[in-house]
């Protein structure tokens, strides 16, 4: 930090504030005033309070002023929202702000500092929390207001360029995914034109749903006794739930996630135990190659049902009919798709590295800003 700059704690800049607590019975799923809880902070609200409570609490208790920087103080610490003055209410100790002295530090400068500082929250058993004492003792460099404005101007320009570059890269990632999916579907559609469709039940030995998790011989990690993967719904770690002693599926099979995350499809050529929210298809090897069946399933428009939680059922799967060319043709198509997928993943990996580099650039610029090393002449328009 430059010697001519001051340094203060956030507690010296002003009082840590929060809204008056709203009780559960005071909220509803519809209403006059959005009530932002920690889970919806910076997103769309799913709870509301009535206008009378809002006006009363706003008048009697702490309430943010237009431009104040609200920050999340639980879970993901340090998410920032600039209060725009629109009627809204915020969840007491989970969402806080500093009622900062504007003669010492501007809201815009404070906003960028919040994106840079180390919050060092207190960690409980299940959730991180930023207590008022934690917040008050964080130190912030304080240049003169005129310099703060200059720093904010440079940061705004730089981050606008970085955000534009990130948006372009993220669009490229989505385009790469869409292109692969489109090509995969085109292959299957061409086969469907040339071949009569075969009921999926005719090419599978079994189609069944996973059951309950094992009550005995269950471990979250692999042990000498528990070596067999337990597979559940979801994409994280390919659905790995834990390990057990005895497999229920020993032939190469395809698993399809059947609830919540619908249609996540994996070819599994190892023994495993499927549990709830998973559908297993065991192909007839002499008719259909397992990897081909997986690719066909990935191209299907998986149906959804249920009023609130989408789910796929075994009877639904059994209604599908698919093109089934010769095993040689299946192998050829799978090889083509595997090569295309490899190229797609390579491109996505490159784009993701570019995103990481832009995040590192942001950190570097912020480091310069709050140490007094940011040069006005530096521009980031060509990022």
C-alpha positions as CSV (number, residue, x, y, z in Angstrom):
1,X,0.0,0.0,0.0
2,X,1.2,3.5,-0.8
3,X,2.6,5.5,2.2
4,X,0.4,8.5,1.5
5,X,-2.7,6.4,1.8
6,X,-4.6,5.9,5.1
7,X,-5.7,2.5,6.4
8,X,-8.8,1.8,8.4
9,X,-10.9,-1.1,9.5
10,X,-14.4,-1.5,8.1
11,X,-15.7,-1.0,11.6
12,X,-14.1,2.5,11.6
13,X,-15.9,3.4,8.4
14,X,-19.3,3.0,9.9
15,X,-21.8,0.7,11.7
16,X,-22.5,-2.9,10.5
17,X,-26.2,-2.9,9.8
18,X,-28.9,-5.5,9.0
19,X,-32.6,-5.5,8.6
20,X,-35.0,-6.4,11.4
21,X,-35.7,-10.1,11.6
22,X,-38.7,-11.4,9.6
23,X,-40.3,-14.4,11.1
24,X,-41.5,-17.3,8.9
25,X,-45.2,-16.7,9.6
26,X,-44.7,-13.1,8.3
27,X,-43.7,-14.4,4.8
28,X,-45.7,-15.9,1.9
29,X,-45.1,-17.2,-1.5
30,X,-46.9,-14.2,-3.0
31,X,-47.2,-10.7,-1.8
32,X,-46.3,-7.0,-2.0
33,X,-42.6,-6.8,-1.1
34,X,-39.8,-9.2,-2.2
35,X,-38.1,-10.8,0.8
36,X,-34.6,-11.9,-0.1
37,X,-33.1,-14.8,2.0
38,X,-29.5,-15.9,1.7
39,X,-30.5,-18.5,-0.9
40,X,-32.2,-16.0,-3.2
41,X,-29.8,-13.0,-2.5
42,X,-28.9,-11.5,-5.9
43,X,-31.4,-13.8,-7.6
44,X,-35.2,-14.0,-7.9
45,X,-37.2,-13.9,-4.6
46,X,-39.4,-16.8,-3.6
47,X,-40.8,-15.1,-0.5
48,X,-42.7,-11.9,0.2
49,X,-43.9,-9.7,3.1
50,X,-46.9,-7.4,3.2
51,X,-46.5,-3.7,2.5
52,X,-47.6,-2.7,6.0
53,X,-44.8,-4.7,7.7
54,X,-42.3,-3.4,5.1
55,X,-43.1,0.3,5.7
56,X,-43.2,-0.2,9.5
57,X,-39.9,-2.0,9.7
58,X,-38.2,0.3,7.2
59,X,-39.1,3.3,9.4
60,X,-38.3,1.8,12.8
61,X,-35.2,-0.2,12.1
62,X,-32.0,-0.3,10.0
63,X,-32.6,-0.2,6.3
64,X,-30.1,0.3,3.4
65,X,-29.9,3.6,1.6
66,X,-29.7,3.7,-2.2
67,X,-26.2,2.7,-3.3
68,X,-25.3,0.8,-0.1
69,X,-23.4,-2.4,-0.8
70,X,-25.2,-5.4,0.7
71,X,-23.1,-8.5,1.2
72,X,-23.9,-12.1,2.0
73,X,-22.7,-13.1,5.5
74,X,-23.5,-16.8,5.4
75,X,-22.8,-19.7,3.1
76,X,-21.0,-18.2,0.1
77,X,-19.5,-15.2,1.8
78,X,-19.1,-11.8,0.1
79,X,-21.7,-11.9,-2.7
80,X,-22.4,-8.2,-3.4
81,X,-25.6,-6.4,-4.4
82,X,-26.0,-2.7,-4.8
83,X,-29.3,-1.6,-3.2
84,X,-31.1,0.3,-6.0
85,X,-33.9,1.7,-3.9
86,X,-36.6,-0.6,-5.1
87,X,-39.0,-1.9,-2.4
88,X,-37.4,-5.0,-1.0
89,X,-36.4,-6.5,2.4
90,X,-33.4,-8.6,3.4
91,X,-32.8,-11.5,5.8
92,X,-31.4,-10.1,9.0
93,X,-27.9,-11.3,10.0
94,X,-27.4,-13.3,6.7
95,X,-27.3,-10.1,4.6
96,X,-25.5,-7.0,6.0
97,X,-24.0,-3.7,5.0
98,X,-21.7,-1.1,6.3
99,X,-23.3,2.3,6.8
100,X,-20.1,3.9,5.6
101,X,-19.0,7.5,6.0
102,X,-19.1,8.7,2.4
103,X,-16.5,11.4,3.1
104,X,-14.0,8.7,3.8
105,X,-14.9,6.0,1.2
106,X,-17.3,5.9,-1.7
107,X,-19.8,3.1,-2.2
108,X,-18.2,2.3,-5.6
109,X,-14.7,2.0,-4.1
110,X,-16.1,-0.2,-1.4
111,X,-17.9,-2.4,-3.9
112,X,-14.6,-3.2,-5.7
113,X,-12.8,-3.7,-2.4
114,X,-15.4,-6.3,-1.3
115,X,-14.5,-8.2,-4.5
116,X,-10.9,-8.2,-3.5
117,X,-10.7,-8.6,0.3
118,X,-10.1,-11.8,2.3
119,X,-13.2,-12.3,4.3
120,X,-11.7,-15.0,6.6
121,X,-15.2,-16.1,7.9
122,X,-15.8,-18.2,11.0
123,X,-16.5,-21.8,10.0
124,X,-19.1,-23.8,11.8
125,X,-20.0,-27.4,11.3
126,X,-22.2,-26.9,8.3
127,X,-21.9,-23.3,7.1
128,X,-19.4,-20.5,6.9
129,X,-20.5,-17.3,8.6
130,X,-19.2,-13.7,8.6
131,X,-20.0,-12.3,12.1
132,X,-20.1,-8.6,12.7
133,X,-16.8,-8.8,14.6
134,X,-15.2,-10.5,11.6
135,X,-16.4,-7.8,9.3
136,X,-15.5,-4.8,11.5
137,X,-11.8,-5.8,11.8
138,X,-11.1,-6.2,8.1
139,X,-8.6,-3.5,7.0
140,X,-9.1,-1.4,3.9
141,X,-6.6,1.1,2.2
142,X,-8.1,4.6,2.0
143,X,-6.8,6.9,-0.7
144,X,-8.3,10.4,-1.1
145,X,-11.8,10.5,-2.6
146,X,-10.5,11.9,-5.9
147,X,-8.1,8.9,-6.2
148,X,-10.9,6.5,-5.3
149,X,-12.9,7.8,-8.2
150,X,-10.0,7.4,-10.6
151,X,-9.4,3.8,-9.3
152,X,-13.1,3.0,-9.7
153,X,-13.1,4.4,-13.3
154,X,-10.1,2.2,-14.3
155,X,-11.6,-0.9,-12.7
156,X,-15.0,-0.4,-14.2
157,X,-13.4,-0.1,-17.7
158,X,-11.2,-3.1,-17.2
159,X,-13.9,-5.3,-15.8
160,X,-16.3,-4.3,-18.5
161,X,-13.8,-5.5,-21.1
162,X,-13.1,-8.7,-19.1
163,X,-16.8,-9.5,-18.7
164,X,-17.3,-9.0,-22.4
165,X,-14.5,-11.4,-23.2
166,X,-15.9,-13.9,-20.6
167,X,-19.3,-13.7,-22.2
168,X,-17.8,-14.4,-25.6
169,X,-15.9,-17.4,-24.3
170,X,-18.9,-18.8,-22.4
171,X,-20.9,-18.4,-25.6
172,X,-18.2,-20.4,-27.5
173,X,-18.4,-23.1,-24.9
174,X,-22.2,-23.4,-25.3
175,X,-21.8,-23.4,-29.1
176,X,-19.3,-26.2,-28.9
177,X,-21.6,-28.3,-26.7
178,X,-24.6,-27.5,-29.0
179,X,-22.6,-28.4,-32.1
180,X,-21.7,-31.8,-30.7
181,X,-25.2,-32.5,-29.6
182,X,-26.6,-31.5,-33.0
183,X,-24.1,-33.7,-34.8
184,X,-24.9,-36.6,-32.6
185,X,-28.6,-36.2,-33.2
186,X,-28.0,-35.8,-37.0
187,X,-26.2,-39.2,-37.1
188,X,-29.1,-40.9,-35.3
189,X,-31.7,-39.2,-37.5
190,X,-30.0,-40.3,-40.7
191,X,-30.0,-43.9,-39.4
192,X,-33.7,-43.5,-38.5
193,X,-34.5,-42.6,-42.1
194,X,-32.6,-45.6,-43.5
195,X,-33.8,-48.2,-41.0
196,X,-37.0,-49.4,-39.5
197,X,-37.1,-48.7,-35.7
198,X,-36.7,-51.4,-33.2
199,X,-38.4,-51.3,-29.7
200,X,-35.8,-50.6,-27.1
201,X,-37.2,-53.6,-25.1
202,X,-36.1,-55.9,-28.0
203,X,-32.4,-54.9,-27.7
204,X,-32.1,-55.0,-23.9
205,X,-32.0,-58.0,-21.6
206,X,-33.3,-55.9,-18.7
207,X,-34.6,-52.4,-18.1
208,X,-35.1,-51.7,-14.4
209,X,-34.9,-49.1,-11.7
210,X,-32.3,-48.9,-8.9
211,X,-33.4,-49.9,-5.4
212,X,-32.5,-48.9,-1.8
213,X,-28.9,-48.4,-0.8
214,X,-27.3,-51.4,0.9
215,X,-27.9,-51.5,4.6
216,X,-24.9,-53.7,5.3
217,X,-21.3,-53.4,3.9
218,X,-21.7,-49.8,3.0
219,X,-18.8,-47.3,3.0
220,X,-18.5,-43.8,1.6
221,X,-14.9,-44.6,0.6
222,X,-13.4,-47.7,-1.0
223,X,-12.1,-50.2,1.6
224,X,-10.6,-53.7,1.5
225,X,-14.1,-55.1,2.1
226,X,-16.2,-52.6,0.1
227,X,-14.9,-52.3,-3.5
228,X,-18.1,-52.3,-5.5
229,X,-19.3,-48.8,-6.6
230,X,-22.8,-47.7,-5.5
231,X,-24.3,-45.5,-8.2
232,X,-27.1,-43.0,-7.7
233,X,-28.7,-40.1,-9.6
234,X,-26.7,-37.1,-10.7
235,X,-23.7,-36.0,-12.7
236,X,-21.3,-35.2,-9.9
237,X,-18.5,-37.8,-9.9
238,X,-20.6,-39.8,-12.4
239,X,-23.2,-40.5,-9.7
240,X,-20.8,-42.3,-7.3
241,X,-22.5,-42.6,-3.9
242,X,-20.3,-45.0,-2.1
243,X,-19.0,-48.6,-2.0
244,X,-20.3,-52.0,-1.0
245,X,-19.4,-55.7,-1.0
246,X,-21.6,-57.4,-3.5
247,X,-22.6,-56.2,-7.0
248,X,-26.2,-56.2,-8.4
249,X,-25.2,-55.5,-12.0
250,X,-22.3,-57.5,-13.5
251,X,-22.8,-57.0,-17.2
252,X,-21.9,-53.8,-19.1
253,X,-24.9,-51.6,-18.8
254,X,-26.2,-48.0,-19.3
255,X,-27.4,-45.9,-16.4
256,X,-29.8,-43.0,-16.9
257,X,-30.6,-40.5,-14.1
258,X,-34.3,-40.5,-13.6
259,X,-35.2,-37.7,-11.2
260,X,-34.0,-34.1,-10.7
261,X,-31.2,-34.2,-13.2
262,X,-33.0,-36.1,-16.0
263,X,-31.2,-38.1,-18.7
264,X,-27.6,-38.1,-17.5
265,X,-26.4,-41.2,-19.3
266,X,-23.3,-43.3,-18.6
267,X,-21.9,-46.5,-20.0
268,X,-20.6,-48.7,-17.1
269,X,-18.4,-51.6,-18.0
270,X,-17.8,-52.7,-14.4
271,X,-19.8,-54.3,-11.7
272,X,-21.9,-51.9,-9.6
273,X,-25.0,-51.4,-7.4
274,X,-27.7,-49.0,-8.7
275,X,-29.8,-47.2,-6.2
276,X,-32.9,-45.0,-6.2
277,X,-33.5,-42.5,-9.0
278,X,-31.5,-44.4,-11.5
279,X,-32.6,-46.6,-14.5
280,X,-30.4,-49.4,-15.8
281,X,-30.5,-50.8,-19.3
282,X,-28.5,-54.0,-20.0
283,X,-28.1,-54.4,-23.7
284,X,-28.1,-57.7,-25.7
285,X,-24.5,-57.7,-26.9
286,X,-25.2,-59.7,-30.0
287,X,-27.7,-57.0,-31.2
288,X,-26.5,-53.7,-29.9
289,X,-23.2,-52.4,-28.7
290,X,-23.4,-50.8,-25.2
291,X,-21.7,-47.6,-26.3
292,X,-24.0,-47.2,-29.3
293,X,-27.1,-47.6,-27.0
294,X,-25.7,-44.9,-24.7
295,X,-25.2,-42.5,-27.7
296,X,-28.8,-43.2,-28.9
297,X,-30.2,-42.6,-25.4
298,X,-28.3,-39.3,-25.2
299,X,-29.9,-38.1,-28.4
300,X,-33.5,-38.9,-27.3
301,X,-35.9,-36.2,-26.1
302,X,-36.3,-37.6,-22.7
303,X,-39.9,-37.2,-21.5
304,X,-40.6,-35.6,-18.1
305,X,-43.5,-36.0,-15.7
306,X,-44.4,-34.8,-12.3
307,X,-45.8,-31.4,-11.2
308,X,-42.8,-30.1,-9.3
309,X,-39.9,-32.6,-9.7
310,X,-39.3,-34.0,-13.2
311,X,-38.8,-37.7,-13.3
312,X,-38.2,-40.5,-15.8
313,X,-39.8,-43.9,-15.4
314,X,-39.0,-47.4,-16.7
315,X,-42.4,-47.5,-18.5
316,X,-41.4,-44.3,-20.3
317,X,-38.1,-45.7,-21.4
318,X,-39.8,-48.8,-22.7
319,X,-42.0,-46.8,-25.1
320,X,-39.0,-45.8,-27.2
321,X,-38.0,-47.4,-30.5
322,X,-34.5,-46.8,-31.9
323,X,-32.5,-47.4,-35.1
324,X,-30.3,-50.5,-34.9
325,X,-27.9,-50.9,-37.7
326,X,-25.3,-53.7,-37.9
327,X,-22.8,-54.0,-35.1
328,X,-20.1,-52.9,-37.5
329,X,-22.0,-49.7,-38.4
330,X,-22.7,-49.1,-34.7
331,X,-19.0,-49.4,-34.0
332,X,-18.2,-47.0,-36.8
333,X,-20.7,-44.4,-35.6
334,X,-19.5,-44.6,-32.0
335,X,-15.9,-44.1,-33.1
336,X,-16.9,-41.0,-35.1
337,X,-18.8,-39.6,-32.1
338,X,-16.0,-40.4,-29.7
339,X,-13.5,-38.5,-31.9
340,X,-15.9,-35.5,-32.2
341,X,-16.5,-35.6,-28.4
342,X,-12.7,-35.6,-27.9
343,X,-12.3,-32.5,-30.1
344,X,-15.2,-30.8,-28.4
345,X,-13.8,-31.5,-24.9
346,X,-10.4,-30.2,-26.1
347,X,-11.9,-27.0,-27.3
348,X,-14.0,-26.5,-24.1
349,X,-10.9,-27.2,-22.0
350,X,-9.0,-24.4,-23.9
351,X,-11.9,-22.0,-23.4
352,X,-12.1,-22.8,-19.7
353,X,-8.4,-22.1,-19.4
354,X,-9.0,-18.7,-21.0
355,X,-11.8,-18.1,-18.4
356,X,-9.3,-19.0,-15.6
357,X,-6.8,-16.6,-17.1
358,X,-9.3,-13.8,-17.1
359,X,-10.2,-14.4,-13.5
360,X,-6.5,-14.3,-12.6
361,X,-6.2,-11.0,-14.5
362,X,-9.1,-9.6,-12.5
363,X,-7.3,-10.6,-9.3
364,X,-4.0,-9.0,-10.5
365,X,-5.8,-5.8,-11.4
366,X,-7.5,-5.6,-8.0
367,X,-4.2,-6.3,-6.3
368,X,-2.6,-3.4,-8.1
369,X,-5.7,-1.2,-7.4
370,X,-5.5,-1.6,-3.6
371,X,-1.8,-1.5,-3.3
372,X,-1.6,1.8,-5.2
373,X,0.1,0.4,-8.3
374,X,-2.7,0.8,-10.8
375,X,-1.6,2.9,-13.8
376,X,-4.2,5.2,-15.3
377,X,-2.7,4.7,-18.8
378,X,-3.2,0.9,-18.6
379,X,-6.1,-0.1,-20.8
380,X,-7.9,-3.4,-21.2
381,X,-10.1,-2.7,-24.2
382,X,-8.4,-5.5,-26.3
383,X,-8.8,-8.3,-23.7
